[in-house]
Amino acid sequence: MHIKKIGQGKDLVLIHGWGMPSCIWEPIIEKFSNQYTLHLVDIPGMGKSKIIDPYDLNHLAEVLCQKLPSSFDILGWSLGSLIALKMSLIYPKKIHRLVLVGGTPCFINQEDWSCGVDLSLFNDFANKLFKNYKSTMMNFYTLQLMHSKNSKLLIKKLKEMYEKEDPPEVKSLKLGLDILLNSDLRDDIGKIKNQTLLIVGDMDYLTPKSASIWLESHLKEGQLKIIKGASHIPFLSHSSEFFEYLDQFLLAA
């Protein structure tokens, strides 16, 4: 598994979302590398990390924890938030604090869960991604960032980053999709005792704010910050508010 270390200070692990490389964290690298040793994880099968076998949530969390320091804070976004939750369940003493961006214990709507997305919509997005990865991702980013103050600059910068990265193999995308489709941690959330910051955009339709509200009510040490006007990537579209909340939480200890 490829994990790049940047910076100095306390250890902060960054886990990106499905279909993404770790270069998505560039704004956080610029902001926090003077205060933290950042561990930029490429999820297996994405970025520079090879696929692992078996490819399931348990094994991902176990392999990742084995390659990290004895204790650390962790920031997970989207699929990364699901992996972070699983890591805290398996190795609660290794993880100090959790930051979940667009966090959810269950991505897909169920009969008893309406805080996710409908399976048909999720499959439609996935099929487009399989056919044309870079084009679909750039269209996705454009929609997510169009309401930010400097949207044109951010989209241009993201395009430059993605042109440097090789897209994940279709097999990797499908394996990651299986984790999103099949994982449901709702029954275990009450076991998590770590201090947890939840950040979500009120316009997020992939991991709706209702999922973060549910998490706050079921976590023992959860606190929620909702960013008005933000969608699924608040650390890019509304970076000032995002960094303010992250600073307050991480520096509180």
MARTORVO-663175 format. One record per residue: x, y, z of N, C-alpha, C in turn. Coordinates in Angstrom, 1 decimal. Example, Ala and Ser with C-alpha at 12.3 -4.5 7.8 and 13.67 -1.06 7.14 Angstrom:
<atoms>
[atom [13.2; -5.7; 7.8]; [12.3; -4.5; 7.8]; [13.2; -3.3; 7.8]],
[atom [12.8; -2.2; 7.1]; [13.7; -1.1; 7.1]; [12.9; 0.0; 7.9]],
</atoms>
This chain:
<atoms>
[atom [0.8; -1.2; 0.0]; [0.0; 0.0; 0.0]; [0.9; 1.2; 0.0]],
[atom [0.6; 2.2; -0.9]; [1.4; 3.4; -1.0]; [0.9; 4.5; 0.0]],
[atom [1.8; 4.9; 0.9]; [1.4; 5.9; 1.9]; [2.6; 6.9; 1.8]],
[atom [2.3; 8.2; 1.4]; [3.3; 9.2; 1.4]; [3.3; 10.1; 2.6]],
[atom [4.5; 10.3; 3.2]; [4.6; 11.1; 4.4]; [5.1; 12.5; 4.1]],
[atom [4.4; 13.5; 4.6]; [4.8; 14.9; 4.3]; [4.6; 15.7; 5.7]],
[atom [5.5; 16.6; 6.0]; [5.4; 17.5; 7.1]; [6.1; 17.0; 8.3]],
[atom [5.7; 17.7; 9.4]; [6.3; 17.4; 10.7]; [5.2; 17.6; 11.8]],
[atom [5.4; 16.9; 12.9]; [4.4; 17.1; 14.1]; [3.7; 15.8; 14.3]],
[atom [2.5; 16.0; 15.0]; [1.7; 14.8; 15.2]; [1.2; 14.2; 14.0]],
[atom [0.9; 12.9; 14.1]; [0.5; 12.1; 12.9]; [-1.0; 12.3; 12.5]],
[atom [-1.3; 12.7; 11.3]; [-2.6; 12.8; 10.8]; [-2.7; 12.0; 9.5]],
[atom [-3.6; 11.0; 9.5]; [-3.8; 10.1; 8.3]; [-4.9; 10.6; 7.5]],
[atom [-4.7; 10.7; 6.2]; [-5.7; 11.2; 5.2]; [-6.1; 10.1; 4.3]],
[atom [-7.4; 9.8; 4.3]; [-7.9; 8.7; 3.4]; [-9.0; 9.3; 2.4]],
[atom [-8.7; 9.2; 1.2]; [-9.6; 9.8; 0.1]; [-10.8; 8.9; -0.2]],
[atom [-11.6; 9.4; -1.1]; [-12.8; 8.7; -1.5]; [-12.7; 7.7; -2.7]],
[atom [-13.8; 7.1; -3.0]; [-13.8; 6.1; -4.1]; [-13.4; 6.7; -5.4]],
[atom [-12.5; 6.0; -6.1]; [-12.1; 6.4; -7.5]; [-11.1; 7.6; -7.5]],
[atom [-10.6; 8.0; -6.3]; [-9.8; 9.2; -6.2]; [-8.3; 8.8; -5.9]],
[atom [-7.4; 9.7; -6.3]; [-6.0; 9.6; -5.8]; [-5.8; 10.5; -4.6]],
[atom [-4.7; 10.3; -3.9]; [-4.5; 11.1; -2.7]; [-4.1; 12.5; -3.0]],
[atom [-3.8; 12.9; -4.3]; [-3.5; 14.3; -4.6]; [-4.7; 15.2; -4.4]],
[atom [-5.9; 14.6; -4.2]; [-7.1; 15.5; -3.9]; [-6.9; 16.3; -2.6]],
[atom [-5.9; 15.8; -1.7]; [-5.7; 16.5; -0.5]; [-4.7; 17.7; -0.6]],
[atom [-4.4; 18.1; -1.7]; [-3.3; 19.2; -1.9]; [-3.6; 20.4; -1.0]],
[atom [-4.8; 20.9; -1.0]; [-5.1; 22.1; -0.1]; [-4.8; 21.8; 1.4]],
[atom [-5.0; 20.6; 1.8]; [-4.8; 20.3; 3.2]; [-3.3; 20.1; 3.5]],
[atom [-2.6; 19.6; 2.5]; [-1.1; 19.5; 2.6]; [-0.5; 20.9; 2.8]],
[atom [-1.0; 21.8; 2.0]; [-0.4; 23.2; 2.0]; [-0.7; 23.8; 3.4]],
[atom [-1.9; 23.5; 3.9]; [-2.3; 24.2; 5.2]; [-1.8; 23.5; 6.4]],
[atom [-1.6; 22.2; 6.5]; [-1.3; 21.5; 7.7]; [0.0; 20.8; 7.8]],
[atom [0.8; 20.8; 6.7]; [2.1; 20.1; 6.8]; [3.1; 20.7; 7.7]],
[atom [2.9; 21.9; 8.1]; [3.8; 22.6; 9.1]; [3.4; 22.2; 10.6]],
[atom [2.2; 21.6; 10.7]; [1.8; 21.3; 12.1]; [1.7; 19.8; 12.3]],
[atom [1.5; 19.0; 11.2]; [1.3; 17.6; 11.3]; [2.2; 16.8; 10.3]],
[atom [2.5; 15.6; 10.7]; [3.1; 14.7; 9.8]; [1.9; 14.0; 9.1]],
[atom [1.7; 14.3; 7.8]; [0.5; 13.9; 7.1]; [0.9; 12.5; 6.4]],
[atom [0.0; 11.6; 6.6]; [0.2; 10.3; 5.9]; [-0.9; 10.2; 4.8]],
[atom [-0.5; 10.4; 3.6]; [-1.4; 10.4; 2.4]; [-1.6; 9.0; 1.9]],
[atom [-2.7; 8.4; 2.2]; [-3.0; 7.0; 1.8]; [-3.6; 7.0; 0.4]],
[atom [-3.0; 6.1; -0.4]; [-3.7; 5.7; -1.7]; [-4.4; 4.4; -1.4]],
[atom [-5.8; 4.4; -1.4]; [-6.6; 3.2; -1.1]; [-6.1; 2.1; -2.1]],
[atom [-6.0; 0.9; -1.7]; [-5.6; -0.2; -2.6]; [-6.4; -0.2; -4.0]],
[atom [-5.6; -0.3; -5.1]; [-6.2; -0.2; -6.4]; [-6.4; 1.2; -6.9]],
[atom [-6.1; 2.2; -6.2]; [-6.2; 3.6; -6.6]; [-4.9; 4.3; -6.4]],
[atom [-4.7; 5.3; -7.1]; [-3.4; 6.0; -7.0]; [-2.2; 5.1; -7.3]],
[atom [-1.3; 5.0; -6.4]; [-0.1; 4.2; -6.6]; [-0.2; 2.9; -5.8]],
[atom [-1.3; 2.6; -5.2]; [-1.4; 1.3; -4.4]; [-2.0; 0.2; -5.3]],
[atom [-1.4; -1.0; -5.1]; [-1.9; -2.1; -5.8]; [-3.1; -2.8; -5.1]],
[atom [-3.9; -3.5; -5.8]; [-5.1; -4.2; -5.3]; [-4.6; -5.2; -4.2]],
[atom [-5.4; -5.4; -3.2]; [-5.1; -6.4; -2.2]; [-6.2; -7.5; -2.2]],
[atom [-5.9; -8.6; -1.7]; [-6.8; -9.8; -1.7]; [-6.9; -10.4; -0.3]],
[atom [-8.0; -10.5; 0.3]; [-9.3; -10.1; -0.2]; [-9.5; -8.6; -0.2]],
[atom [-10.4; -8.1; -1.0]; [-10.7; -6.7; -1.1]; [-12.0; -6.4; -0.4]],
[atom [-12.0; -6.3; 0.9]; [-13.2; -6.0; 1.7]; [-12.8; -4.9; 2.8]],
[atom [-13.9; -4.4; 3.4]; [-13.7; -3.3; 4.4]; [-12.8; -3.7; 5.5]],
[atom [-13.0; -4.9; 6.1]; [-12.2; -5.4; 7.2]; [-10.7; -5.5; 6.8]],
[atom [-10.4; -6.1; 5.7]; [-9.0; -6.3; 5.3]; [-8.4; -5.0; 5.0]],
[atom [-9.1; -4.1; 4.3]; [-8.5; -2.7; 4.1]; [-8.1; -2.0; 5.4]],
[atom [-9.0; -2.1; 6.4]; [-8.8; -1.4; 7.6]; [-7.6; -2.0; 8.4]],
[atom [-7.5; -3.4; 8.3]; [-6.5; -4.1; 9.0]; [-5.1; -3.8; 8.4]],
[atom [-5.0; -3.9; 7.1]; [-3.8; -3.7; 6.4]; [-3.3; -2.3; 6.6]],
[atom [-4.2; -1.3; 6.5]; [-3.8; 0.1; 6.6]; [-3.3; 0.4; 8.0]],
[atom [-4.0; -0.1; 9.0]; [-3.5; 0.1; 10.4]; [-2.2; -0.4; 10.7]],
[atom [-1.9; -1.6; 10.1]; [-0.6; -2.2; 10.3]; [0.6; -1.4; 9.7]],
[atom [0.3; -0.5; 8.7]; [1.3; 0.3; 8.1]; [1.4; 1.7; 8.6]],
[atom [0.7; 2.0; 9.7]; [0.7; 3.3; 10.2]; [1.3; 3.4; 11.6]],
[atom [1.6; 4.6; 12.2]; [2.2; 4.7; 13.5]; [1.3; 4.0; 14.6]],
[atom [1.9; 4.0; 15.8]; [1.2; 3.4; 16.9]; [0.0; 4.2; 17.3]],
[atom [-0.1; 5.5; 17.1]; [-1.3; 6.3; 17.3]; [-1.3; 7.4; 16.4]],
[atom [-2.5; 7.9; 16.1]; [-2.7; 8.9; 15.1]; [-4.1; 9.5; 15.1]],
[atom [-4.3; 10.7; 14.5]; [-5.6; 11.2; 14.2]; [-5.9; 10.8; 12.7]],
[atom [-7.1; 10.8; 12.4]; [-7.5; 10.3; 11.0]; [-8.6; 11.2; 10.4]],
[atom [-8.4; 11.5; 9.2]; [-9.4; 12.3; 8.4]; [-9.8; 11.4; 7.2]],
[atom [-11.1; 11.1; 7.2]; [-11.6; 10.3; 6.1]; [-12.7; 11.0; 5.3]],
[atom [-12.7; 10.9; 4.0]; [-13.7; 11.6; 3.2]; [-14.4; 10.5; 2.4]],
[atom [-15.8; 10.5; 2.4]; [-16.6; 9.6; 1.6]; [-16.3; 8.2; 1.9]],
[atom [-15.8; 7.4; 1.0]; [-15.4; 6.0; 1.2]; [-14.3; 6.0; 2.3]],
[atom [-13.5; 7.0; 2.3]; [-12.4; 7.1; 3.4]; [-13.0; 7.2; 4.8]],
[atom [-14.2; 7.8; 4.9]; [-14.8; 7.9; 6.2]; [-15.3; 6.6; 6.7]],
[atom [-15.8; 5.7; 5.7]; [-16.2; 4.4; 6.1]; [-15.0; 3.5; 6.6]],
[atom [-13.9; 3.7; 5.9]; [-12.7; 3.0; 6.3]; [-12.2; 3.4; 7.6]],
[atom [-12.3; 4.8; 7.9]; [-11.9; 5.3; 9.2]; [-12.7; 4.8; 10.3]],
[atom [-14.0; 4.7; 10.1]; [-14.9; 4.1; 11.1]; [-14.6; 2.7; 11.4]],
[atom [-14.3; 1.9; 10.4]; [-14.0; 0.5; 10.5]; [-12.6; 0.4; 11.3]],
[atom [-11.7; 1.2; 11.0]; [-10.4; 1.2; 11.7]; [-10.6; 1.5; 13.2]],
[atom [-11.4; 2.4; 13.5]; [-11.7; 2.8; 14.9]; [-12.4; 1.6; 15.6]],
[atom [-13.1; 0.8; 14.9]; [-13.8; -0.3; 15.6]; [-12.8; -1.5; 15.8]],
[atom [-11.9; -1.6; 14.9]; [-10.9; -2.7; 15.0]; [-9.7; -2.4; 15.9]],
[atom [-9.2; -1.1; 15.8]; [-8.1; -0.7; 16.6]; [-8.4; 0.6; 17.3]],
[atom [-9.3; 0.6; 18.3]; [-9.7; 1.8; 18.9]; [-8.6; 2.6; 19.7]],
[atom [-7.6; 1.8; 20.1]; [-6.6; 2.5; 20.9]; [-5.5; 3.1; 20.1]],
[atom [-5.4; 2.7; 18.8]; [-4.4; 3.3; 17.9]; [-4.9; 4.7; 17.4]],
[atom [-6.2; 4.9; 17.3]; [-6.7; 6.1; 16.8]; [-7.1; 7.1; 17.9]],
[atom [-6.6; 8.3; 17.8]; [-6.9; 9.3; 18.8]; [-8.2; 10.0; 18.5]],
[atom [-8.3; 10.8; 17.4]; [-9.5; 11.5; 17.0]; [-9.9; 11.2; 15.6]],
[atom [-11.2; 11.3; 15.3]; [-11.7; 11.0; 13.9]; [-12.3; 12.3; 13.3]],
[atom [-12.0; 12.6; 12.1]; [-12.7; 13.6; 11.3]; [-13.3; 12.9; 10.1]],
[atom [-14.6; 13.0; 10.0]; [-15.4; 12.4; 8.9]; [-16.0; 13.4; 8.0]],
[atom [-15.6; 13.5; 6.8]; [-16.1; 14.5; 5.8]; [-17.0; 13.7; 4.9]],
[atom [-18.3; 14.1; 4.8]; [-19.2; 13.4; 4.0]; [-19.3; 12.0; 4.6]],
[atom [-19.4; 11.8; 5.9]; [-19.4; 10.5; 6.6]; [-20.7; 9.9; 6.5]],
[atom [-20.7; 8.6; 6.5]; [-21.9; 7.8; 6.5]; [-21.6; 6.3; 7.0]],
[atom [-22.5; 5.7; 7.7]; [-22.3; 4.3; 8.1]; [-22.8; 3.4; 7.0]],
[atom [-23.6; 3.9; 6.0]; [-24.3; 3.1; 5.0]; [-24.6; 4.0; 3.8]],
[atom [-23.9; 3.7; 2.7]; [-24.1; 4.6; 1.5]; [-25.4; 4.4; 0.8]],
[atom [-25.9; 3.2; 0.7]; [-27.1; 2.9; -0.1]; [-28.3; 2.9; 0.7]],
[atom [-29.4; 3.5; 0.2]; [-30.7; 3.4; 0.9]; [-31.2; 2.0; 1.1]],
[atom [-31.8; 1.7; 2.3]; [-32.3; 0.4; 2.6]; [-33.8; 0.6; 3.0]],
[atom [-34.5; -0.5; 3.3]; [-35.9; -0.4; 3.7]; [-35.9; 0.4; 5.0]],
[atom [-34.9; 0.3; 5.9]; [-34.9; 1.0; 7.2]; [-33.9; 2.2; 7.2]],
[atom [-33.5; 2.6; 6.0]; [-32.4; 3.7; 6.0]; [-32.6; 4.5; 4.7]],
[atom [-32.9; 5.8; 5.0]; [-33.2; 6.7; 3.9]; [-32.2; 7.9; 3.9]],
[atom [-31.0; 7.7; 4.5]; [-30.0; 8.7; 4.6]; [-28.8; 8.5; 3.6]],
[atom [-29.1; 7.7; 2.6]; [-28.1; 7.4; 1.6]; [-28.5; 7.8; 0.2]],
[atom [-28.1; 7.1; -0.8]; [-28.6; 7.4; -2.2]; [-29.3; 6.1; -2.7]],
[atom [-30.2; 6.3; -3.7]; [-30.9; 5.2; -4.3]; [-29.9; 4.4; -5.1]],
[atom [-30.1; 3.1; -5.1]; [-29.2; 2.2; -5.8]; [-29.1; 2.5; -7.3]],
[atom [-30.2; 2.9; -7.9]; [-30.3; 3.2; -9.3]; [-29.4; 4.4; -9.7]],
[atom [-29.4; 5.4; -8.9]; [-28.6; 6.6; -9.1]; [-27.2; 6.3; -8.9]],
[atom [-26.8; 5.5; -7.9]; [-25.5; 5.2; -7.7]; [-24.9; 4.4; -8.8]],
[atom [-25.7; 3.4; -9.3]; [-25.2; 2.6; -10.4]; [-25.0; 3.4; -11.7]],
[atom [-25.9; 4.4; -11.9]; [-25.8; 5.2; -13.1]; [-24.5; 6.0; -13.1]],
[atom [-24.1; 6.5; -11.9]; [-22.9; 7.3; -11.8]; [-21.7; 6.3; -12.0]],
[atom [-21.8; 5.1; -11.4]; [-20.7; 4.2; -11.5]; [-20.5; 3.7; -13.0]],
[atom [-21.5; 3.5; -13.7]; [-21.4; 3.1; -15.1]; [-20.8; 4.1; -16.0]],
[atom [-21.1; 5.4; -15.7]; [-20.5; 6.5; -16.5]; [-19.0; 6.6; -16.1]],
[atom [-18.7; 6.3; -14.9]; [-17.3; 6.3; -14.5]; [-16.5; 5.2; -15.1]],
[atom [-17.0; 4.1; -15.3]; [-16.3; 3.0; -15.9]; [-16.1; 3.3; -17.4]],
[atom [-17.0; 3.9; -18.1]; [-16.9; 4.2; -19.5]; [-15.9; 5.3; -19.8]],
[atom [-15.9; 6.4; -19.0]; [-14.9; 7.5; -19.2]; [-14.6; 8.1; -17.9]],
[atom [-13.6; 7.6; -17.2]; [-13.2; 7.9; -15.8]; [-12.9; 9.4; -15.7]],
[atom [-12.0; 9.9; -16.5]; [-11.5; 11.3; -16.3]; [-12.6; 12.3; -16.6]],
[atom [-13.3; 12.1; -17.7]; [-14.4; 13.0; -18.1]; [-15.5; 13.0; -17.1]],
[atom [-15.9; 11.8; -16.6]; [-17.0; 11.8; -15.6]; [-16.5; 12.4; -14.3]],
[atom [-15.3; 12.2; -13.8]; [-14.8; 12.8; -12.6]; [-14.8; 14.3; -12.7]],
[atom [-14.3; 14.9; -13.9]; [-14.3; 16.3; -14.0]; [-15.7; 16.9; -14.1]],
[atom [-16.6; 16.2; -14.7]; [-18.0; 16.7; -14.7]; [-18.5; 16.7; -13.2]],
[atom [-18.2; 15.7; -12.5]; [-18.6; 15.6; -11.1]; [-18.1; 16.7; -10.3]],
[atom [-16.8; 17.0; -10.4]; [-16.1; 18.1; -9.7]; [-16.7; 19.4; -10.1]],
[atom [-17.0; 19.6; -11.4]; [-17.6; 20.9; -11.8]; [-18.9; 21.1; -11.1]],
[atom [-19.7; 20.1; -11.0]; [-21.0; 20.3; -10.3]; [-20.8; 20.6; -8.8]],
[atom [-19.8; 19.9; -8.2]; [-19.6; 20.1; -6.8]; [-19.0; 21.5; -6.4]],
[atom [-18.3; 22.0; -7.4]; [-17.5; 23.3; -7.1]; [-18.1; 24.5; -7.7]],
[atom [-19.2; 24.4; -8.5]; [-19.7; 25.5; -9.3]; [-20.2; 26.7; -8.4]],
[atom [-20.5; 26.4; -7.1]; [-21.0; 27.5; -6.2]; [-19.9; 28.1; -5.4]],
[atom [-18.7; 27.6; -5.5]; [-17.6; 28.2; -4.7]; [-17.1; 29.5; -5.3]],
[atom [-16.4; 30.3; -4.5]; [-16.0; 31.6; -5.0]; [-15.0; 31.6; -6.1]],
[atom [-14.1; 30.7; -6.1]; [-13.1; 30.6; -7.1]; [-13.2; 29.2; -7.8]],
[atom [-14.4; 28.9; -8.3]; [-14.7; 27.6; -8.9]; [-13.8; 27.4; -10.2]],
[atom [-13.7; 28.4; -11.0]; [-12.9; 28.2; -12.3]; [-11.5; 27.8; -12.0]],
[atom [-10.9; 28.5; -11.0]; [-9.5; 28.2; -10.6]; [-9.3; 26.8; -10.0]],
[atom [-10.3; 26.4; -9.2]; [-10.2; 25.1; -8.5]; [-10.4; 24.0; -9.6]],
[atom [-11.3; 24.2; -10.5]; [-11.5; 23.2; -11.5]; [-10.3; 23.0; -12.4]],
[atom [-9.7; 24.1; -12.8]; [-8.5; 24.1; -13.6]; [-7.4; 23.4; -12.9]],
[atom [-7.2; 23.7; -11.6]; [-6.2; 23.0; -10.8]; [-6.4; 21.5; -10.7]],
[atom [-7.7; 21.1; -10.5]; [-8.0; 19.7; -10.4]; [-7.7; 19.0; -11.7]],
[atom [-8.0; 19.7; -12.8]; [-7.8; 19.1; -14.1]; [-6.3; 18.8; -14.3]],
[atom [-5.5; 19.8; -13.9]; [-4.0; 19.6; -14.0]; [-3.5; 18.5; -13.2]],
[atom [-4.1; 18.3; -12.0]; [-3.7; 17.2; -11.1]; [-4.1; 15.9; -11.7]],
[atom [-5.3; 15.8; -12.3]; [-5.8; 14.5; -12.8]; [-5.0; 14.1; -14.1]],
[atom [-4.5; 15.1; -14.8]; [-3.8; 14.7; -16.0]; [-2.5; 14.1; -15.7]],
[atom [-2.0; 14.3; -14.5]; [-0.7; 13.6; -14.0]; [-0.9; 12.2; -13.5]],
[atom [-2.2; 11.9; -13.2]; [-2.5; 10.6; -12.5]; [-3.0; 9.6; -13.5]],
[atom [-2.6; 8.3; -13.4]; [-3.2; 7.2; -14.2]; [-4.6; 6.9; -13.5]],
[atom [-5.6; 6.7; -14.3]; [-6.9; 6.3; -13.8]; [-6.9; 4.9; -13.2]],
[atom [-7.7; 4.7; -12.2]; [-7.7; 3.3; -11.6]; [-8.3; 2.3; -12.7]],
[atom [-7.8; 1.1; -12.5]; [-8.4; 0.0; -13.4]; [-9.9; -0.2; -13.1]],
[atom [-10.6; -0.7; -14.1]; [-12.0; -0.9; -13.9]; [-12.2; -1.9; -12.7]],
[atom [-11.3; -2.9; -12.6]; [-11.5; -3.9; -11.5]; [-11.4; -3.2; -10.2]],
[atom [-10.5; -2.2; -10.0]; [-10.4; -1.5; -8.8]; [-11.6; -0.7; -8.4]],
[atom [-12.2; -0.1; -9.4]; [-13.4; 0.7; -9.2]; [-14.5; -0.2; -8.8]],
[atom [-14.6; -1.4; -9.4]; [-15.7; -2.3; -9.1]; [-15.6; -2.9; -7.7]],
[atom [-14.3; -3.2; -7.3]; [-14.1; -3.7; -5.9]; [-14.4; -2.6; -4.9]],
[atom [-14.1; -1.3; -5.2]; [-14.4; -0.3; -4.2]; [-15.9; -0.1; -4.2]],
[atom [-16.6; -0.2; -5.4]; [-18.0; -0.1; -5.4]; [-18.7; -1.1; -4.6]],
[atom [-18.2; -2.3; -4.6]; [-18.7; -3.4; -3.8]; [-18.7; -3.1; -2.3]],
[atom [-17.6; -2.4; -1.9]; [-17.6; -2.0; -0.5]; [-18.7; -1.0; -0.1]],
[atom [-18.9; -0.1; -1.0]; [-19.9; 0.9; -0.8]; [-21.3; 0.3; -0.8]],
[atom [-21.5; -0.6; -1.7]; [-22.8; -1.3; -1.8]; [-23.1; -2.2; -0.6]],
[atom [-22.1; -2.8; -0.1]; [-22.4; -3.9; 0.9]; [-22.1; -3.6; 2.3]],
[atom [-21.5; -2.4; 2.6]; [-21.1; -2.1; 4.0]; [-22.2; -1.4; 4.7]],
[atom [-22.5; -1.8; 5.9]; [-23.5; -1.2; 6.8]; [-23.0; -1.3; 8.2]],
[atom [-22.5; -0.2; 8.8]; [-21.9; -0.2; 10.1]; [-22.8; 0.4; 11.2]],
[atom [-24.1; 0.5; 10.9]; [-25.0; 1.2; 11.8]; [-25.0; 0.5; 13.2]],
[atom [-25.0; -0.8; 13.2]; [-25.2; -1.5; 14.5]; [-23.9; -1.4; 15.4]],
[atom [-22.8; -0.9; 14.8]; [-21.6; -0.9; 15.6]; [-21.2; 0.6; 15.9]],
[atom [-21.9; 1.6; 15.4]; [-21.4; 3.0; 15.7]; [-21.4; 3.3; 17.1]],
[atom [-22.3; 2.8; 17.9]; [-22.4; 3.1; 19.3]; [-21.2; 2.6; 20.1]],
[atom [-20.3; 1.7; 19.5]; [-19.1; 1.2; 20.2]; [-18.0; 2.1; 20.0]],
[atom [-18.1; 3.1; 19.2]; [-16.9; 4.0; 18.9]; [-16.9; 5.1; 20.0]],
[atom [-15.8; 5.2; 20.7]; [-15.6; 6.2; 21.8]; [-14.7; 7.3; 21.4]],
[atom [-14.1; 7.3; 20.2]; [-13.2; 8.4; 19.8]; [-13.9; 9.7; 19.7]],
[atom [-13.2; 10.8; 20.0]; [-13.8; 12.1; 19.7]; [-13.9; 12.2; 18.2]],
[atom [-15.0; 12.7; 17.7]; [-15.3; 12.7; 16.3]; [-15.9; 14.0; 15.8]],
[atom [-15.2; 14.6; 14.8]; [-15.8; 15.7; 14.1]; [-16.4; 15.3; 12.8]],
[atom [-17.7; 15.7; 12.6]; [-18.4; 15.4; 11.4]; [-18.5; 16.7; 10.6]],
[atom [-18.1; 16.8; 9.3]; [-18.2; 17.9; 8.5]; [-19.0; 17.5; 7.2]],
[atom [-20.0; 18.2; 6.9]; [-20.8; 17.9; 5.7]; [-21.4; 19.1; 5.1]],
[atom [-21.5; 19.1; 3.8]; [-22.2; 20.2; 3.1]; [-23.7; 20.0; 3.1]],
[atom [-24.4; 21.1; 3.2]; [-25.9; 20.9; 3.3]; [-26.5; 20.6; 1.9]],
[atom [-25.6; 20.7; 0.8]; [-26.1; 20.4; -0.5]; [-25.5; 19.1; -1.0]],
[atom [-25.0; 18.3; -0.1]; [-24.3; 17.0; -0.4]; [-25.4; 16.0; -0.7]],
[atom [-25.5; 15.4; -1.9]; [-26.5; 14.4; -2.3]; [-25.9; 13.0; -2.3]],
[atom [-24.6; 12.9; -2.3]; [-24.0; 11.5; -2.3]; [-24.0; 11.0; -0.9]],
[atom [-23.6; 11.8; 0.1]; [-23.6; 11.4; 1.5]; [-24.4; 12.5; 2.2]],
[atom [-25.7; 12.5; 2.2]; [-26.5; 13.6; 2.7]; [-26.3; 13.9; 4.1]],
[atom [-26.6; 15.2; 4.4]; [-26.3; 15.7; 5.8]; [-27.1; 14.9; 6.8]],
[atom [-28.2; 14.2; 6.4]; [-29.0; 13.4; 7.3]; [-28.2; 12.2; 7.9]],
[atom [-27.2; 11.7; 7.1]; [-26.4; 10.6; 7.5]; [-25.4; 11.1; 8.6]],
[atom [-24.9; 12.4; 8.5]; [-24.0; 12.9; 9.5]; [-24.8; 13.3; 10.7]],
[atom [-26.0; 13.7; 10.6]; [-26.9; 14.0; 11.7]; [-27.2; 12.7; 12.5]],
[atom [-27.4; 11.6; 11.8]; [-27.6; 10.3; 12.4]; [-26.4; 9.9; 13.2]],
[atom [-25.2; 10.1; 12.5]; [-23.9; 9.7; 13.2]; [-23.7; 10.5; 14.5]],
[atom [-24.0; 11.8; 14.4]; [-23.8; 12.6; 15.6]; [-24.6; 12.1; 16.8]],
[atom [-25.8; 11.7; 16.5]; [-26.7; 11.3; 17.5]; [-26.4; 9.9; 18.1]],
[atom [-25.6; 9.1; 17.3]; [-25.3; 7.7; 17.8]; [-23.8; 7.6; 18.2]],
[atom [-23.0; 8.5; 17.9]; [-21.6; 8.5; 18.4]; [-21.5; 9.0; 19.8]],
[atom [-20.7; 8.5; 20.7]; [-20.6; 8.9; 22.0]; [-19.9; 10.3; 22.2]],
[atom [-19.0; 10.6; 21.2]; [-18.2; 11.8; 21.3]; [-18.3; 12.5; 19.9]],
[atom [-19.5; 12.7; 19.3]; [-19.6; 13.3; 18.0]; [-20.0; 14.7; 18.1]],
[atom [-19.5; 15.5; 17.2]; [-19.9; 16.9; 17.0]; [-20.0; 17.2; 15.5]],
[atom [-21.1; 17.9; 15.1]; [-21.4; 18.1; 13.7]; [-21.3; 19.5; 13.3]],
[atom [-20.6; 19.8; 12.1]; [-20.6; 21.1; 11.5]; [-21.1; 21.0; 10.1]],
[atom [-22.2; 21.7; 9.8]; [-22.8; 21.7; 8.5]; [-22.4; 23.0; 7.7]],
[atom [-21.8; 22.9; 6.5]; [-21.3; 24.0; 5.8]; [-22.4; 24.4; 4.7]],
[atom [-23.0; 25.5; 4.9]; [-24.1; 26.0; 4.0]; [-23.5; 26.2; 2.6]],
[atom [-24.3; 25.7; 1.6]; [-23.9; 25.9; 0.2]; [-22.9; 24.9; -0.3]],
[atom [-22.3; 24.1; 0.5]; [-21.3; 23.1; 0.1]; [-21.9; 21.8; -0.3]],
[atom [-21.2; 21.1; -1.2]; [-21.7; 19.8; -1.7]; [-20.8; 18.7; -1.1]],
[atom [-20.3; 17.8; -2.0]; [-19.6; 16.6; -1.5]; [-18.1; 16.9; -1.2]],
[atom [-17.6; 18.1; -1.6]; [-16.1; 18.3; -1.4]; [-15.9; 19.6; -0.7]],
[atom [-16.4; 19.8; 0.5]; [-16.3; 21.1; 1.2]; [-14.9; 21.5; 1.5]],
[atom [-13.9; 20.6; 1.5]; [-12.5; 21.1; 1.8]; [-11.9; 21.8; 0.5]],
[atom [-12.6; 21.7; -0.6]; [-12.2; 22.4; -1.8]; [-13.1; 23.6; -2.0]],
[atom [-14.4; 23.4; -2.0]; [-15.4; 24.4; -2.4]; [-15.5; 25.5; -1.3]],
[atom [-15.4; 25.1; 0.0]; [-15.5; 26.0; 1.1]; [-14.4; 25.9; 2.1]],
[atom [-13.2; 26.0; 1.6]; [-12.0; 25.7; 2.4]; [-11.8; 26.5; 3.6]],
[atom [-12.2; 27.8; 3.6]; [-12.0; 28.6; 4.8]; [-12.8; 28.1; 6.0]],
[atom [-14.1; 27.8; 5.7]; [-14.9; 27.3; 6.8]; [-14.4; 25.9; 7.2]],
[atom [-14.1; 25.1; 6.3]; [-13.6; 23.7; 6.5]; [-12.4; 23.8; 7.4]],
[atom [-11.4; 24.6; 7.1]; [-10.1; 24.7; 7.8]; [-10.4; 25.2; 9.2]],
[atom [-11.3; 26.2; 9.3]; [-11.6; 26.7; 10.6]; [-12.1; 25.6; 11.6]],
[atom [-13.1; 24.8; 11.1]; [-13.6; 23.7; 11.9]; [-12.6; 22.7; 12.3]],
[atom [-11.7; 22.4; 11.3]; [-10.7; 21.4; 11.5]; [-9.6; 21.9; 12.5]],
[atom [-9.2; 23.1; 12.3]; [-8.3; 23.7; 13.3]; [-8.8; 23.7; 14.7]],
[atom [-10.1; 24.1; 14.9]; [-10.7; 24.2; 16.2]; [-10.7; 22.8; 16.8]],
[atom [-11.0; 21.8; 16.1]; [-11.1; 20.4; 16.6]; [-9.7; 19.8; 16.9]],
[atom [-8.8; 19.9; 16.0]; [-7.5; 19.3; 16.2]; [-6.7; 20.0; 17.2]],
[atom [-6.8; 21.3; 17.3]; [-6.0; 22.1; 18.3]; [-6.6; 22.1; 19.7]],
[atom [-7.9; 21.6; 19.8]; [-8.5; 21.6; 21.1]; [-7.8; 20.8; 22.1]],
[atom [-7.1; 19.8; 21.7]; [-6.4; 18.9; 22.6]; [-5.0; 19.3; 22.8]],
</atoms>
